[in-house]
Structures are given as structure tokens and as C-alpha cells.
Amino acid sequence: MLMPKRGDPNFDKPYKVRPFIDTLQKNVLKYYDPDEVMSADESMISFKSRSSLKQYMPKKPIRRGYKVWMLACKSAYVLEV
């Protein structure tokens, strides 16, 4: 599998794990009936090694890591990332 070039509209840095993420999301939505109350929020996933996706946010409890947006329901179950 080759990584698309940066100018390509299909460019995606985590292209190697994208099939896993897509399958996981599809199965979560297929097998879980979410609550009516949902929330969209950002979250930091701690990561201390080298990566071009890593971000530094000095005022957050987790200062270095991956910043992701999540859709979660009332029971704290993550529906989409």
C-alpha cells in the first residue's frame, strides 16, 4: 500500500491504520444503539515518541500527544473518532 502524495485529495497521514479505524467505526455503529444525548469534544491521546501527527498543548493535562475529535454518548461510549 502506497501513501498518497500530500497534494492528493485522498492524502491521510494515518493511512496504514485507516482500514482498522474504518472497520472499528462501522462495527460500533452496527452493534451499539446510542443514547439520545451525545457530545462532540476534543481529546488528547498521550504519545511521547516521535511523530509528525503529535501536538504540544502546554496548558492541557496531557501536554504531548495526538489530538482527536470524538463523538461520545451519555454512557461515555465513543461512537466516532
MOHUQUI-V919366 format. One record per backbone hydrogen bond with DSSP energy under -1.0 kcal/mol. CO is the residue of the C=O (numbers start at 1). NH is the residue of the N-H. E is the energy in kcal/mol with one decimal. If there is no record, write none. Layout:
CO;NH;E
CO;NH;E
//
This chain:
5;8;-1.2
8;11;-1.8
12;15;-1.2
17;21;-2.3
18;22;-2.8
19;23;-2.1
20;24;-2.5
21;25;-2.5
22;26;-2.3
23;27;-2.2
24;28;-2.2
25;29;-2.2
26;30;-1.4
27;31;-2.3
28;32;-1.5
37;74;-1.3
39;72;-2.8
41;70;-3.1
43;68;-2.8
45;66;-2.5
55;65;-1.9
57;60;-1.6
63;57;-2.9
64;47;-1.4
65;55;-3.3
66;45;-2.9
68;43;-2.8
70;41;-2.1
71;79;-3.5
71;80;-1.3
72;39;-2.9
73;76;-2.1
77;73;-2.0
80;71;-2.3
//
